């Protein structure tokens, strides 16, 4: 029997939904009325409940605040053109969360429990789901150490929460394509590190180089490998793809980049559409050379928040590589339309990636 069979539900007295401007959704919040919560204590997950979204009470000595033992996920629910609610590939997020937990010494959550918890919070918050293409209810599961201690060791108590938030585009819509600074000083991860885990520290460590990139006028950082500062890794908020001379190339998974759920979907859909997709190491020099020879046709990122986002500029060592005149190329656009079409129920979902809720 699932531990969610005794899920307790406490509803808010008054929803904040009406105060949200659905004509101006970005990726900045707000969070919706309720959140899912459960605790790991005495060696098991317990006390599952859906409760009003509210501040937590945390002791100053909480281990997460000091040592960052926390992991999170990101997935989305959509209101389809048939008015049905679809959640995109929660099984993949459940699996990645398990892997992140293992790397961070956090107790794992059963995939079935994870998926059911996601479904239950989305059911409760269904009126918060936006309806327009490019918008969704973003789902943010997180687990953190919830014990007060000073030693550097895995905690004995944890808290899992699932928050939701109506969101629009992750990137500023006034820019037609994402601009990247290729970072060749700071690195995001190294072999044997936590690069493949979705853990808070990876994101904290990216903030300083990202701030420097923004000062130089670029929206995001394109990370290179942590050993040679030569091979392309990812963007932090998305995995990266290049269309070069008729082939699609994306960095292979070597334990240093996030195994993106949208990355996986993009590879499958492109291959089904007849594209040759190659997962391999790709040096930044190769991109520079392809651009110089006029063979760099498109570049795009793939991520849950970013969806499929065209990349228009990559700045490397003071030179700018321009891609497709800063516009979304045909492959990028096709992929965006295809993925969002599946998520909105406009086209067939042959892989059954979407879980359609019966609400
Ligand atoms: C996501 O795409 O869901 C992420 O977690 C990336 C984050 C930087 C918004």
Boltz pocket constraint, residues with backbone or C-beta under 6 A from the ligand:
constraints:
  - pocket:
      binder: B
      contacts: [[A, 73], [A, 74], [A, 75], [A, 236], [A, 237], [A, 238], [A, 303], [A, 304], [A, 305], [A, 306]]
      max_distance: 6.0
